[in-house]
Structure formats: structure tokens, C-alpha cells
Amino acid sequence: MIPRSHPRYLSLATRDAIVKGVENGVTSIHGLIAHGRGEAFDYLIGEKTRAFAKEAIRAAAVMLLKAKRPVISVNGNVCALVPKEMVTLAKRLNAPLEVNIFHASKRREAAIKKALREAGAKNVLMPTRKAKLPFIDHNRKWVNPEGIAKADIVFVPLEDGDRCLALRKSGKKVVTIDLNPLSRTAKTANVTIVDNIIRALPLLNQEIEKMQRNTAAMRMSKYNNKSVLKRAEQEMRKSKE
Ligand code: ATP
């Protein structure tokens, strides 16, 4: 048990959640490495949601609210860290959650579905052999014909670059959360929120709720993902004295 008084309580508790995800069969052991990479970048932004992330969150909220068929893609790390917030997002957008993992495992796909159901999800789509995302070879090409296959916008946090590119080449818009502003995913997505998913997702849900209450707030100001990524990178490269 990590004491709440520990100065890095949240970071350690998050690490515990990922380890628990591996133990419960939700997260792949490779997910630990992806998490470690994320932690390093989080350190460089002071483990806080910065202005460039807030701007991307607003753009993401507008884009997701304007979508005709949004779909929310869930992998093992996301499911271990923020299952309830993903369910909240799905409910707010009236969008399905779709399980999609890099390392093929029927058992892990089922464990993710179960965890999402336990977190309150009603509609969890599974990958099928009936629909295939083009421009990609590995396990992630298998999608659900009622989900990602038909989506106009896919929310894919903590994604790998190949799949993000395949989604974009298929004509879909992509919104992601990725702490690494240099990743292929970050550069390929239409909107990249450079922040830890544990902080960014509750903020995205709040922003969407606010816009649903007051649609005037939904106006999209000029958004430039490239410049947001540049600002994130500059912030990280600044010396931390
Ligand atoms: P790419 O293929 O896009 O160049 P990659 O090979 O690093 O990136 P993965 O190993 O799949 O892709 O890692 C997923 C990404 O998620 C990494 O960029 C990592 O920084 C980021 N990440 C990990 N944990 C978190 C988190 N908690 N919040 C936000 N981003 C995270």
C-alpha cells in the first residue's frame, strides 16, 4: 500500500494499476514498457496538464461531439488505467467502446471486455474476422463491422503509430492521448492530447459535458496539431532548474 503522503503518490498508484492490469490479464507485459516511456515524458512536463494539452482537449471535445459515428478504441493499458472514465466518455458521446489490442490474445480481449462491463459499459464491441482495416498487417487489422469499420472518428489513446496511420489512410479522423509528442501516433493524429491519460480523460469528459450543456461553447477555434506538438516538445526540452 502506497501512503497518500508520498510526494509521488499518484505516479506510484498509477504504476500499481498497470501492474494489476497485467496480473488480471487485461494488460500485456509489453504494456509495462509503454507505460515507462509515458512516465518519462510526464516527468518532463512536471506531471501537470499544460496549456497545449488543454487546447487539444477543447479541440478533441468539439471533434468528438461533431462526429456522426464516433468509436472509442480500448487497449490493455487504457483499460487498466481509466476504465470508468472510458465508460463515461462512451455514454456522453453515445458511442461504442471497441476492444483492439496489439498482441493477439482472445483471452486478453475477453478480460478487457469484462473489465469494461464491470466499470458500467453497456456496449462493448469485439474485433471480428468479418471486417478488416486496410493498410495494416498485424492483429489490429481485425475490427468490428458495426464499430471502427464504420466510424468517421476514432478515439485511440495510447496508440501505436502503424494503426493510427492505417486509420487516417482509411479516411477516418483520429483523436489520441499520447505523452510523447515525437511519436508517430502523435504526429499522425488530427488531435493529440500530450498529457497523462489519467489526468486528460476526466478533463475531456468535463469539457464534453460543458459543451453539451452550452452548445455555444462548441465553436471550434483554429486548431493546429503541429504547433501544439511543437509547444509540447519545446516545454520538454526546456532546462528544469
Ligand atoms: P509510435 O508507434 O506512435 O511511434 P510507440 O512505439 O512508442 O509510438 P507504444 O509503445 O505503443 O508506441 O506506446 C504508446 C504511447 O503511449 C507511447 O508514446 C507512450 O509515451 C504513451 N503513453 C504511455 N502511457 C501513457 C499514459 N499514461 N498517458 C499518456 N500516454 C502514455
Residues whose N, C-alpha, C, O or C-beta is under 5 A from the ligand:
A	BS01	ATP	A34 H35 R37 G38 L158 E159 D160 G161 D162 I177 D178 L179 N180 S183 R184 T185 A186 D195 N196 I197
